[in-house]
Amino acid sequence: MTTRAITFYDSTIGKKVVMATTGLIGFGFVLGHMTGHLLTFKGAEAYNAYAHFLQNSGALLWGARIVLLAAIALHAHAAFSLWSRNNEARPRAYYQRKDLATNYAALTMRYGGVLILLFLVYHLAHFTWGVTEPIDGVPFDPDNAYNNLVLSFQKPALAGFYIVVMCALGMHLYHGIWSLTQSVGLDHPKYNKLRQRAAMVGSAIIVFGFIIVPISVQTGVLLPVSPDTGAVDDDQGNPGE
């Protein structure tokens, strides 16, 4: 059974199936993560309760992390293997190349994927482990995820970087959804417009759901709260003013 699985994965079709499956796992994680971040608009209590639930989920949390890490590793390996195989199939570069049958999202797929992986490591270090530098002199507070988030996004450079990465994620998802629907046999003139719309809508929802948080912090819609009273702490300042 193991040998058959390895043989299947070694084939081009097998790698594409693995990429599609792990891509779905990643999309589910991203959708859930986005939904959780939107709890910031319900206030610090709701967001901190969500963060506390995640931190104390025990086996459930670690099970999800292991599945996600395995999915990321398989997705990256399959993508690199397919890229290498395509290069080996044509050892000499094209004399003249025109990417008529592709798009910008596909052309930047590899670079966007690397950027997202690097960002994921920083994101965990910043918001989960709290090992990055204090934010304007305010140390990381493991019991106040809401303030950690808001105080971080009050820094324009960090908010801007986050928005850029989320746009890269959107392009990655767009091409991923397009490729997935192609892999399941929907590559047909009858369905191509629907596939494109589904890819655009799905990726746009994810991007908007993520970037609306740093934008709301920068415009003063979301403000930090006082650790003592739980009330909005106006002393931290409104970056939009």
N, C-alpha and C positions, 0 to 999 in steps of 0.2 A: 504493500500500500504506500509506504514511504517512497519507494523507488518510483512508482507511478506518479506520485505527486511532484517529485523533483523533476522527472522527465517532462511532465506537463508544464511546470513552471519554466523550464528551460526553453520552451517553445515561444515563439512570438505571440501566439494567441494566448498562451498561459500567462505571460507577463502582462498583456493587456487586460485580461480578466482580473488579475491581482491588482492592477492599478485602478480598475473600475470599482472593485470591492473595497479596497482600502480608501479610495476617494469618497465613497459613500459613508464610510465610518468617519472620515475626517469632516465631511459636510455635516453629519449629525452632531458631532462635537461642536463645530463652529456655530451651528444654529442654536444649540443649547447654551453655549457660552454667551452668545449675543443676547439671548433672552434674559439670562441672568444679569448681564450688564445693564439692561434697560430698567432693572429694578431700582437703579439710582434715582429714577424719576418718582419713585414712591417714597423716597426719603432714606435717611441713614439707617433707621431701624430695620426697614425691610431688606436693604442691601446687606447690612451686617448679619442679619439672620440667615440670609442665603449663604454668605461666606462661612458663617459658623457651621451651618449644616454640611457644607462641603468638607470643611476641615475635620469634622467629627464623624464622617461617614465610614471610617475604618476600612473594612474589607471591600466595600462597594467602591470607595474612592480609588483604592489601590488597584482593584480589578479593572476599573475604567482606564486608569493611567497605563497599566501594562498593555491593555488592548490597543490604546491609542499609540503608545510608543512602538509597539510591534507593527501597527498599520503604517506609521510614518516611515519606519525603517524599510519595510517591504515596498512601500510606494516609491521611496527615493531610489532603492536598489533597482527596482523594475524600470523606472524612468531612465536611470543612468545606463542600464544594460541595453535598453532599446535604442538609446542615443548612440551608444558605442557600436551596436550592431548595424545601425544605419550608416555610420561612418565607414565601417569595415566593408560594407557592401559597395561603397564607392570611394576607394582610396584616393582617387584624384579629384580635386575640387572641380566644381562646375566652371567652365570657361565663362559662361554668362548665366547668372541665376536670376530668375524672376519668380517671386513667391505669389503666384496668381491664385493658388488654391488654399491659401492660409490667411491669417489675420495677425494683428499686432499681439493679441493675447497669446497665440500659439508661438510666435517668434520669441517672446520674452518668458516663456514657460519655465525654462531652466533657471534663468537669472532670478525670476520672481520666486521660484521655489527655494533657492539658496537664501534669498533675503528673508523669506518667511521663517525658515529654519533658524537663522541667526536671531531674528526678532523673538522667536519663541523662547530661546534660551534667556535672552535679556528680560523678556516679559516675566518669566518665572522667577528670575533672580530679583526683579524689581518688586513685583506684587505678591509673590507667594513666599519666597525665602527671605526677602527684606535685606539682602546683602549689598545692595547698591547704596550710593551716597544718600545722606539725609536730604530732604526736600526743603530748601530754604531754612535749614536749621531745625526742622521738625523731624524727629526720628521716626522710623517705621513703627507702626503700632499694630501688632497682630490681632488686636481686638477691635480695631476700627478700620476695616477695609474700605469703607466709604471715604473717610478722610485721606487714606493713602492714595486712593484713586483721584479724588478731586484736587488735592494739593499737587499731585504729579502733573495733572493736565493743566494746571495754572501756569506751568512753564511752557511758553509758546513753542520752543524748540522740540520739546518732548511731545506735545500735542500734534505738532506738524509732522514729526517723524511717524507717529502712530497713524495718522491719516494717510500718509504716503504708503505705509506698509499695508493698510487695509485696502487701498486701491489696488495694490499689487495682488493681494489676496483675491479681490474681486475678479481681476483678469484671469488669475489661475483657476478660479471656480467656473468662470465663463467657459474657458476652453475645456475644463474637466467635464462640465455638464454636456457640452457639445460632443465631446469624444465618447462619453458614456452612452448617449442616445444613439450615436453612430455604431457603437459596439453591439448594441442589442438589436440592430437591424432596422433602425429608423432613418438610415441614410437614403432618402428618396425625395425627389422633387416635390412630392405630395406633402411631405412632413418637414422639409427643411426650414420653412419659415416658422413653423410652430416650434421646432427645435431651437432656432435662434432666439425666438421670443422667450421661451422657457429659460434658456441660458442667461439672457439679459435680465429678466425679472428676478430669477433666483439669486444671481450674483449681486444685483443692485440692492435687493432687500438686505442681504448680509452686510454689504458695505455701508449702507445708510444706517442700519441698526448699530453698527460699531462707531462710526465717526460722529454720530449725533451726540455722543457723550462728551468727547473732548471739545466739540464745537459749543455745546451748552455750557461747559465750564469756562471756556474762553469768553463767552458772551455774558457770563454772570447769571445764567439760568440756574446752574448748579453751584452751590457754595459749600465750603466745609462747615462742620458743626463743632460746637464746643464739646470737648470730651467730658466735661463735668455736667453740663445741663442738657446736652443733646440739641440745643437750639442752634440756629444758623449763626456762625461766627463771622460777623461783618468785619472784625478786626483783621482778618486775613486778606481783605481787600478784594475788589472786583476787577478782574483783568480787563473787563470790557469797558471800564470807565477811563 
